[in-house]
Amino acid sequence: MSASDDKRPSGCPVTFGLDTFGDRWTLLIIREMLFRGKSTYGEFLAADEGISTNILANRMKQLEADGIVVKRRDPDNFRSFLYQLTPKGYDLAPILIEIIRWSGQYDERPTRLTEMFDRVQSDRKGLEQEIMARRSETRS
């Protein structure tokens, strides 16, 4: 990569992270995959946040290009594709878990605590182990 191609002239790791997953939709897509088991384009479109098709298509292409997801033909429906997290994608789990924990602690809006927040609070290690076990399965 040439110096002119580098968008992070400071070399800051936080900047690298933000360049990779710093927009709203990218982390929500990864959340859907990590915690809700979603893997198809239609499932991502149906998520509560209401992502538009053009933004979803853009983010999925970027996640593929960044090596966070892989796109494969659905063996049960050859016209469809399945998106799967790579080990690099699974490695974002602790970040999302910490965001869930932090949000539950500081979000003062009168919202219900999610099942995932409860799980993070009561069994964070167990949750991380489940996710990492699925990560190991992607290597096989």
Sequence and secondary structure as in RCSB ss.txt:
>XXXX:A:sequence
MSASDDKRPSGCPVTFGLDTFGDRWTLLIIREMLFRGKSTYGEFLAADEGISTNILANRMKQLEADGIVVKRRDP
DNFRSFLYQLTPKGYDLAPILIEIIRWSGQYDERPTRLTEMFDRVQSDRKGLEQEIMARRSETRS
>XXXX:A:secstr
  GGG S TT  HHHHHHHHH SHHHHHHHHHHHHH   SHHHHHTSTT   HHHHHHHHHHHHHTTSEEEEEET
TEEEEEEEEE HHHHTTHHHHHHHHHHHHHH  SS    HHHHHHHHHHHHHHHHHHHHHHHHH 
